[in-house]
Each structure stands twice: as C-alpha cells, then as structure tokens.
Amino acid sequence: MSFPKKHLSDPLLSHKPYTPGIQPNFTERVIKLNTNENPFPPSEKVREKVLSEIDSLNLYPNPHSSTLRTCVANLHNLSEDQVIIGNGSDDLLNLCVRCFAGGTLEVGMLAPSYSLYEVLASIQGAKIVGVSFANDDFDLPLQGIAASRANLFFLTNPHAPSGKEYGLADLEKAIENFSGIMVIDEAYADFASHNSISLLSKYDNLIITRTLSKSYSLAGLRVGYALASPALVSVLDQAREVYNVDRLAQAGALAALSDRSYFETTKTQIIKLREELRIEFDHMGWRTIPSGANFLFTQPSRQGDSGPDTAADLYEFLFDREILVRYFPQNQLTESYLRISIGKPAEMGILMDRIKEWQTQEKRK
Ligand SMILES: Cc1ncc(COP(=O)(O)O)c(C=O)c1O
C-alpha cells in the first residue's frame, strides 16, 4: 500500500529518487567497476584513527569539523573560512541547492552529467535546466551555459560519465559569462592533470566541491568538502546540519588527508592502470574519451559493430560473469558506451580476458 499523497509536499509528489549503481552483497567473486570507487583500501592510518575514536562516541562531534577544515585549507593554501566539510560531497551539493535554488531560482547542469543534481533540485521544487552537448566529444557547451539563466549551475570537471577534462580557459569563460553561482564538481580532480582551485581568488561566485570517496578510498565513510569565498562558505554553513560529519568520519578523513605518500602511490597506480586500459581499447579500435578520472568511457565494438545493442550486449555478458560496469541507455550520447571504473591490476586482467572472449563470440541475431 502506498503512502497517502495528501500528506506529501508538492515537490515530492512528482519526485523521482536517485538510482545508485548496484551495490551487491559483497562476494569475493564480484569485480565491481560500476560506481567509481577506489579499488584499494584506505590508508592503514585511517584504521588506527577511527578505532581510537570509538571510545569517544558518547560525545557529539565537533560541529564545524574545525581540525579538518584547517587541514583542507592547508592542503590547498587557502584560509579556513574558505572551507566547509560535508557528509560526502553529495551533502555539499545538496546545501548548494537548498541555498541557491527553488521558486524562480533554477538549477542548471550539463546533460548528461551526475544525475543526483536533478534529484536534489526536484526535492527542493526547483526547475532544472539541462544544457546538452553538441556531440559525443563532450566539449563544454559554453553558449548553452551562458544562456541557461539558472541561478546555480553544476559543472562537472572532469566530466562524468565521459571522464573528459576541461581546460582552465574554457572554465573561466563559463564562469565569466554566467551571472549565478557556479559549482565546479571536482569529485575526480585528483586523477586529472589540473584543477580550478587557482580560480577561487578571481571569482567570488565560484564553489568547488571535492570528495574523499574516490582518490582517498573513503566512499564508505562519507566525507567531502567545498571551497569558496568566505562569504559563500558562511551562507552554506547556515543551511548545514549541525553535526553533519560524525566523529569517525572526521578522524578517518584527517588520517587519510595526512598520509600523502599513500595517497600519491595509489592515485599514481590508478592513473597508470587507466592509461594501460585505454591503450588496450585503442588497439581494439574502441572509441574512448581521454579521461581525467578513475574510469574510462568507451564505445565497445565487435566484428565491426558498435552502438546501443553492442554496448548492452557487453554489459550483460560481463554482468553474467560477475563483472559490474555501468551502462546509461537513457541518453543518445551515452547509449553506445560503457563506463568502466579502474580496478586492481588483477581485476583489469580478468576484465580484458572476458572482453576478448566476448569479441570472439558470435553476435546475437
Ligand atoms: C560527479 C560526482 N560528484 C559527486 C559524487 C558523490 O561523491 P560523494 O561520495 O562524496 O558524495 C559522485 C559520485 O559518484 C560523482 O560522480
């Protein structure tokens, strides 16, 4: 029996919730390349700090995540009042929508990009304006962004799901020609060749969001942060839940951020594996978008065929062999591609073996 509609708020009446990638009950056999998690465990230092915090769980956490703010500020050579910490970067994206959208204040996003933006806007009853790409090169649609007239725009860089990295010149054009609040979602920036932090000193309508879910192997702990002008941070702080980052998360995040050598080693290895996989796809003649992220967006082909049927066929072939990747059939620009997260070296080996097996199979009529 469904819940009586008369009790629901207007936005919720037409709301469609977010669909996350499959999170299987963990079995040793599943190779999970569908939600861009880091295949390596967190730094050993995280375990120590999280364990040592357990005895203090009777006490509320620091409501400002003060030590973590200082640590992030130091990491990026910013001041503490330019940093806010969230329960994953999703929490910060949500704060942006709460503060800057609703009523006549519309939300803009690249279409396709991270589908949570639409979900957050919808809960807030805000209209969403999707700015499409001209083609599957995923070049930044600068004119569309400027013309969107949104009050808040989510620009994902590196872009998801394509992995495409936008240059600083393009990003500056996007910000300069947009009169609202520009959020650059840098969830994957640690795997990219550059980031937009230098733009913070130039633009006071810019918010950059980051996550520890990907490059710091902490998707399960839920920590992200946003960087912006002190004035913007204080607005976001007003809408934040008081204790939005729990004790274990604050302690674990501090430990992960402090272990620079583990971060550098694992990040470098993921980038190396990504480039090796890309070369293999290139050799097979697959069109793959150059990636600045921890995943590849590639158009599978078999015996000269590519397109939605081929992509769906490989997705199912891999699924049946307990290899999870992501397929986005809902959009013309993505329906012929698969998004494959970078896993451990052995997992990449098994993936390639299965792909080669698939390629030699008779295609279905
Ligand atoms: C573009 C983008 N932004 C944000 C997130 C969410 O990150 P978090 O785990 O910090 O909430 C993701 C997660 O996949 C993402 O792809």
The ligand as a Gaussian input file, in Angstrom:
#p B3LYP/6-31G(d) Opt

LIG

0 1
 C       30.423000      13.796000     -10.295000
 C       30.215000      13.282000      -8.910000
 N       30.050000      14.166000      -7.920000
 C       29.853000      13.757000      -6.650000
 C       29.812000      12.412000      -6.344000
 C       29.492000      11.999000      -4.923000
 O       30.567000      11.886000      -4.111000
 P       30.403000      11.601000      -2.565000
 O       30.660000      10.162000      -2.368000
 O       31.438000      12.478000      -1.929000
 O       29.039000      12.014000      -2.127000
 C       29.984000      11.453000      -7.332000
 C       29.929000      10.022000      -7.010000
 O       29.978000       9.140000      -7.788000
 C       30.192000      11.910000      -8.656000
 O       30.324000      11.037000      -9.661000

